[in-house]
Amino acid sequence: MRAEIRPFAERDRARLRALFGRAGQGTPTASLWGHEESQAAVFLTPYMDLEPESLFLALLDGEPVGFLAGCLDSARFPSEGRRMGRAIGAHRLFLRRRPLAFLLRAARDGLGAVIRREPVPGRFVDPRWPAHLHINVAPQAHGTGVAAALMNHWLDRLVESGTPGCHLQTLVENTRAVRFFTQMGFVAYGPTPAVPGIRHDGHRLHQLTMVWTAPAGRPPRQRPAPRVEPAPATAGPQGGARHPARRVADPGESAEPAATPAGNEVGSQDPTAGQVGLPPPGVTSPVS
Ligand SMILES: CC(C)(COP(=O)(O)OP(=O)(O)OC[C@H]1O[C@@H](n2cnc3c(N)ncnc32)[C@H](O)[C@@H]1OP(=O)(O)O)[C@@H](O)C(=O)NCCC(=O)NCCS
């Protein structure tokens, strides 16, 4: 099998969209509101439209089997809450049975958390880890090393662009993903609040924030922004972090991941943060 990792190109759009629908099936992250088109509008399309040079594709024998959607500066990217709000309107999710049930359950969970004074997930804003990512590999390519190869391409991009660090938000219960991220140098950071709305096998799931700090001592290279269609690169061997984390994050430091009642996003620079009618932000990506 020939593996290849390369940046997204416009001609990949339809095939990547199809992959989005099938990758992640059966994992806890698949437990969202069950409307694929709007989920893609939140977790995939903005990355194709706004930052294609941070979107990497994994192909096995020419077929896309995985992708990593990254963003170098999360403060300049529309927040998840804002993207979700747009998707609710554009896809009329309040008129669809399963999404409506999800949204009502999310509102009920959020309200319950407020009453019980429990934290709820929020947008993570911290200048030490400004970048973020979502990764999704189809089941047939699990354990092949393509996930690690995707991640290494992304970590290279972070180092080359001089980005100090990266965060991601996954689920505590997604044990395979957590092991993978740990192997790639990410460390857990901050609280693990229950995510409003989501259920897997009837159980509540919990958000886990993980962070990766760029290795010290390597000055950022001054180079032009990568082209959208560079020459293909071949995936490396199975597993292995090329960029071990510089240090373990100290959860005692300031700038905890935001967690507020009613799903408001503390620290968010998004003007729509905390808008009434939006589901609690923290609805965790199926593709982190
Ligand atoms: C997360 C993901 C990218 C990892 O890619 P992968 O190819 O499955 O990862 P790998 O097989 O290289 O590594 C996974 C690690 O977990 C281990 N593992 C395998 N199955 C596991 C399981 N059921 N539970 C816990 N750990 C498991 C692997 O053995 C490996 O650890 P090891 O090398 O110490 O043995 C991929 O599984 C995926 O896309 N999942 C669906 C979407 C998703 O969860 N995205 C990310 C989080 S939101």
The ligand as an SDF file (V2000), in Angstrom:
LIG
                    3D

 48 50  0  0  0  0  0  0  0  0999 V2000
   -7.5990    9.2390   16.7200 C   0  0  0  0  0  0  0  0  0  0  0  0
   -7.0420    8.6420   15.4500 C   0  0  0  0  0  0  0  0  0  0  0  0
   -6.6090    9.7360   14.4840 C   0  0  0  0  0  0  0  0  0  0  0  0
   -5.7660    7.8460   15.8320 C   0  0  0  0  0  0  0  0  0  0  0  0
   -5.2910    7.1720   14.7010 O   0  0  0  0  0  0  0  0  0  0  0  0
   -4.9710    5.5960   14.7900 P   0  0  0  0  0  0  0  0  0  0  0  0
   -4.3940    5.1700   13.5010 O   0  0  0  0  0  0  0  0  0  0  0  0
   -6.2080    4.9360   15.2520 O   0  0  0  0  0  0  0  0  0  0  0  0
   -3.8810    5.6280   15.9370 O   0  0  0  0  0  0  0  0  0  0  0  0
   -2.7370    4.5680   16.2480 P   0  0  0  0  0  0  0  0  0  0  0  0
   -3.2280    3.1960   15.9940 O   0  0  0  0  0  0  0  0  0  0  0  0
   -1.5080    5.0140   15.5500 O   0  0  0  0  0  0  0  0  0  0  0  0
   -2.5090    4.8140   17.7910 O   0  0  0  0  0  0  0  0  0  0  0  0
   -3.5170    4.6160   18.7160 C   0  0  0  0  0  0  0  0  0  0  0  0
   -2.9540    4.1390   20.0420 C   0  0  0  0  0  0  0  0  0  0  0  0
   -3.9930    3.7020   20.7810 O   0  0  0  0  0  0  0  0  0  0  0  0
   -3.8930    2.2770   20.9440 C   0  0  0  0  0  0  0  0  0  0  0  0
   -5.2160    1.7020   20.8070 N   0  0  0  0  0  0  0  0  0  0  0  0
   -5.6920    0.9670   19.8250 C   0  0  0  0  0  0  0  0  0  0  0  0
   -6.9630    0.6360   20.0510 N   0  0  0  0  0  0  0  0  0  0  0  0
   -7.2900    1.2010   21.2120 C   0  0  0  0  0  0  0  0  0  0  0  0
   -8.4820    1.2160   21.9750 C   0  0  0  0  0  0  0  0  0  0  0  0
   -9.6160    0.6060   21.5730 N   0  0  0  0  0  0  0  0  0  0  0  0
   -8.4700    1.8790   23.1570 N   0  0  0  0  0  0  0  0  0  0  0  0
   -7.3450    2.5100   23.5650 C   0  0  0  0  0  0  0  0  0  0  0  0
   -6.2010    2.5290   22.8660 N   0  0  0  0  0  0  0  0  0  0  0  0
   -6.1700    1.8710   21.6900 C   0  0  0  0  0  0  0  0  0  0  0  0
   -2.9700    1.8200   19.8840 C   0  0  0  0  0  0  0  0  0  0  0  0
   -2.4330    0.5710   20.2180 O   0  0  0  0  0  0  0  0  0  0  0  0
   -2.0210    2.9240   19.9070 C   0  0  0  0  0  0  0  0  0  0  0  0
   -1.2450    2.8670   21.0860 O   0  0  0  0  0  0  0  0  0  0  0  0
    0.0910    1.9500   21.1980 P   0  0  0  0  0  0  0  0  0  0  0  0
    0.9440    2.3310   20.0540 O   0  0  0  0  0  0  0  0  0  0  0  0
    0.6500    2.3180   22.5300 O   0  0  0  0  0  0  0  0  0  0  0  0
   -0.3270    0.5430   21.1230 O   0  0  0  0  0  0  0  0  0  0  0  0
   -8.0570    7.7000   14.7560 C   0  0  0  0  0  0  0  0  0  0  0  0
   -8.3020    6.5880   15.5920 O   0  0  0  0  0  0  0  0  0  0  0  0
   -9.3740    8.3870   14.4070 C   0  0  0  0  0  0  0  0  0  0  0  0
   -9.4220    9.1490   13.4650 O   0  0  0  0  0  0  0  0  0  0  0  0
  -10.4300    8.0890   15.1560 N   0  0  0  0  0  0  0  0  0  0  0  0
  -11.7760    8.6000   14.8400 C   0  0  0  0  0  0  0  0  0  0  0  0
  -11.9530   10.1010   15.0070 C   0  0  0  0  0  0  0  0  0  0  0  0
  -11.3560   10.6070   16.2690 C   0  0  0  0  0  0  0  0  0  0  0  0
  -11.5060   10.0220   17.3060 O   0  0  0  0  0  0  0  0  0  0  0  0
  -10.6390   11.7570   16.1140 N   0  0  0  0  0  0  0  0  0  0  0  0
   -9.8570   12.3630   17.1430 C   0  0  0  0  0  0  0  0  0  0  0  0
  -10.4470   12.8000   18.3800 C   0  0  0  0  0  0  0  0  0  0  0  0
  -11.8310   13.8510   18.4200 S   0  0  0  0  0  0  0  0  0  0  0  0
  1  2  1  0
  2  3  1  0
  2  4  1  0
  2 36  1  0
  4  5  1  0
  5  6  1  0
  6  7  2  0
  6  8  1  0
  6  9  1  0
  9 10  1  0
 10 11  2  0
 10 12  1  0
 10 13  1  0
 13 14  1  0
 14 15  1  0
 15 16  1  0
 15 30  1  0
 16 17  1  0
 17 18  1  0
 17 28  1  0
 18 19  1  0
 18 27  1  0
 19 20  2  0
 20 21  1  0
 21 22  1  0
 21 27  2  0
 22 23  1  0
 22 24  2  0
 24 25  1  0
 25 26  2  0
 26 27  1  0
 28 29  1  0
 28 30  1  0
 30 31  1  0
 31 32  1  0
 32 33  2  0
 32 34  1  0
 32 35  1  0
 36 37  1  0
 36 38  1  0
 38 39  2  0
 38 40  1  0
 40 41  1  0
 41 42  1  0
 42 43  1  0
 43 44  2  0
 43 45  1  0
 45 46  1  0
 46 47  1  0
 47 48  1  0
M  END
$$$$
